[in-house]
Amino acid sequence: MYHWNVFSIAVSSAPDRWFMNSIVFWGFIMLGAMTIGGFFMFRKFMKVLPKADGKSKLDWQNYWVERSRPMWTDDAKAFLDKLVSPVPQAFRDIAKHSIAAEIGKIAIESGASEVTRDHCIKGYIVATPKRDNKFLVKFLKKNEIDYSPYQHLMNK
């Protein structure tokens, strides 16, 4: 018959406790990663849902980008690349597309023949979420871009 003493229980359960703690730790890590991923997937899903006019936000972005494509000059494309440079690489293409759509919409609605720097600055300000206005202003000042004619757009 086996006789268990306190020492043998403590020694035998230490590896088991370490293993269980590591499983719980990685479980929380996985749960956190799935939550973050689910949040971004949900946001993307919400963009694809049709609005009252029958088109989704993504449909409208694609429409404005395609309609304004011939209006983009090399200078405007380079300036757009400069404007989206602070966005993390993983999100840069998506940000560039949504900002380009807003710039194209502004250029077309103003009746311009080509996209100018003024259209880019205005579209960049309008397309940037209001919660990021502090970073937007910091970036524009750092690059010596005059945004004073569009200051009113940040306060909406």
Steps between C-alpha positions, in 0.01 A plus 500: 500500500624845411556757764493860377681759697492879456833513317404250232171681430674836465770357271262307279250785459751778416541396134127445472431848639752659263343321204147604598610861553661508156183356343287766672746775399497398133124462517469866598746601226297310240173643629643852478630444147166359388316795656721752322468316169125470543472873562673582172301236312178646639602849388569368150165319502322823593661676202360238263139528622282702262379844609160653425601570138583132441878546484744428779775732620751279318296520177505879520875504567561282194267720292683822589845346451409361156322815388793725602779269378574700178521822702797393711835652405837359603542792742162429663582128533837579658333747738240238599783254573660765722171562681444131582862439604425524878242220474644160605599287199235235573218756465656738246333358188155513656558854629637610163193363322249671729691831494536482119124442474427811707753705300348378173151584620607852597680555168206376291241695697706818465509454120880485481681350202771345717572422863705776664686528830210703639261215422744257666527706819125551524428132429764390748345713774143388421595130476700497824292396805438786743673309781826523301487877441782558751732273300375650174591854607837383632578329168390801290708741712803269488484495119429876480165450329263795540166367615355830625246532212358163609509553877119510506485140373674373813239646732201325341 
